[in-house]
Amino acid sequence: MAEEKKAVSASASKKPKRSIFAGIQKWFRELRAEIKKIVWSTRKQVINNTVIVIFAVLLVGVFVWALDFVFAFGRDILISTLG
């Protein structure tokens, strides 16, 4: 009885070998299904997001420039008082 269970479980655990072409075909089928789910942004959304990104980049750039200016000014004062 125990030997029959082992034989049944061993044969049940073996998966049938699929060919590589069947795997590729399945991958393309799933890829097509996922591509159908894509929702593209409207032109207005793209323009709005682009403006937001440009504004954010400029804001961060000005902030970094201001910090650089303050630190350089502080360095110059420190060097002139010590030197």
FENVEN-V602585 format. One record per residue. N is the residue number from 0. PHI is phi in radians with two decimals (none if undefined). OMEGA is omega in whole degrees, 0 to 359 (none if undefined). BURIAL is + if it has 24 or more other C-alpha atoms within 12 Angstrom, else -. Layout:
n=N phi=PHI omega=OMEGA burial=BURIAL
n=N phi=PHI omega=OMEGA burial=BURIAL
This chain:
n=0 phi=none omega=180 burial=-
n=1 phi=-1.15 omega=179 burial=-
n=2 phi=-1.17 omega=179 burial=-
n=3 phi=-1.16 omega=179 burial=-
n=4 phi=-1.12 omega=179 burial=-
n=5 phi=-1.10 omega=181 burial=-
n=6 phi=-1.16 omega=180 burial=-
n=7 phi=-1.19 omega=181 burial=-
n=8 phi=-1.20 omega=179 burial=-
n=9 phi=-1.19 omega=180 burial=-
n=10 phi=-1.31 omega=179 burial=-
n=11 phi=-1.30 omega=182 burial=-
n=12 phi=-1.37 omega=178 burial=-
n=13 phi=-1.34 omega=177 burial=-
n=14 phi=-1.62 omega=177 burial=-
n=15 phi=-1.18 omega=181 burial=-
n=16 phi=-1.27 omega=175 burial=-
n=17 phi=-1.71 omega=177 burial=-
n=18 phi=-1.31 omega=180 burial=-
n=19 phi=-1.14 omega=180 burial=-
n=20 phi=-1.21 omega=177 burial=-
n=21 phi=-1.17 omega=177 burial=-
n=22 phi=-1.15 omega=179 burial=-
n=23 phi=-1.16 omega=179 burial=-
n=24 phi=-1.09 omega=179 burial=-
n=25 phi=-1.11 omega=181 burial=-
n=26 phi=-1.08 omega=179 burial=-
n=27 phi=-1.15 omega=178 burial=-
n=28 phi=-1.09 omega=179 burial=-
n=29 phi=-1.19 omega=177 burial=-
n=30 phi=-1.08 omega=179 burial=-
n=31 phi=-1.08 omega=179 burial=-
n=32 phi=-1.13 omega=180 burial=-
n=33 phi=-1.24 omega=180 burial=-
n=34 phi=-1.13 omega=179 burial=-
n=35 phi=-1.15 omega=181 burial=-
n=36 phi=-1.46 omega=183 burial=-
n=37 phi=-1.17 omega=176 burial=-
n=38 phi=-2.00 omega=183 burial=-
n=39 phi=-1.45 omega=177 burial=-
n=40 phi=-1.26 omega=176 burial=-
n=41 phi=-1.38 omega=179 burial=-
n=42 phi=-1.05 omega=181 burial=-
n=43 phi=-1.10 omega=179 burial=-
n=44 phi=-1.13 omega=180 burial=-
n=45 phi=-1.12 omega=180 burial=-
n=46 phi=-1.12 omega=180 burial=-
n=47 phi=-1.06 omega=180 burial=-
n=48 phi=-1.15 omega=178 burial=-
n=49 phi=-1.12 omega=178 burial=-
n=50 phi=-1.10 omega=179 burial=-
n=51 phi=-1.09 omega=180 burial=-
n=52 phi=-1.14 omega=180 burial=-
n=53 phi=-1.08 omega=178 burial=-
n=54 phi=-1.09 omega=180 burial=-
n=55 phi=-1.11 omega=179 burial=-
n=56 phi=-1.13 omega=178 burial=-
n=57 phi=-1.11 omega=180 burial=-
n=58 phi=-1.08 omega=179 burial=-
n=59 phi=-1.15 omega=178 burial=-
n=60 phi=-1.08 omega=178 burial=-
n=61 phi=-1.13 omega=179 burial=-
n=62 phi=-1.10 omega=179 burial=-
n=63 phi=-1.14 omega=178 burial=-
n=64 phi=-1.08 omega=180 burial=-
n=65 phi=-1.12 omega=177 burial=-
n=66 phi=-1.09 omega=179 burial=-
n=67 phi=-1.07 omega=180 burial=-
n=68 phi=-1.10 omega=180 burial=-
n=69 phi=-1.12 omega=181 burial=-
n=70 phi=-1.16 omega=178 burial=-
n=71 phi=-1.14 omega=178 burial=-
n=72 phi=-1.10 omega=178 burial=-
n=73 phi=-1.10 omega=177 burial=-
n=74 phi=-1.09 omega=181 burial=-
n=75 phi=-1.11 omega=178 burial=-
n=76 phi=-1.13 omega=180 burial=-
n=77 phi=-1.10 omega=180 burial=-
n=78 phi=-1.18 omega=182 burial=-
n=79 phi=-1.22 omega=180 burial=-
n=80 phi=-1.38 omega=181 burial=-
n=81 phi=-1.49 omega=188 burial=-
n=82 phi=-1.74 omega=none burial=-
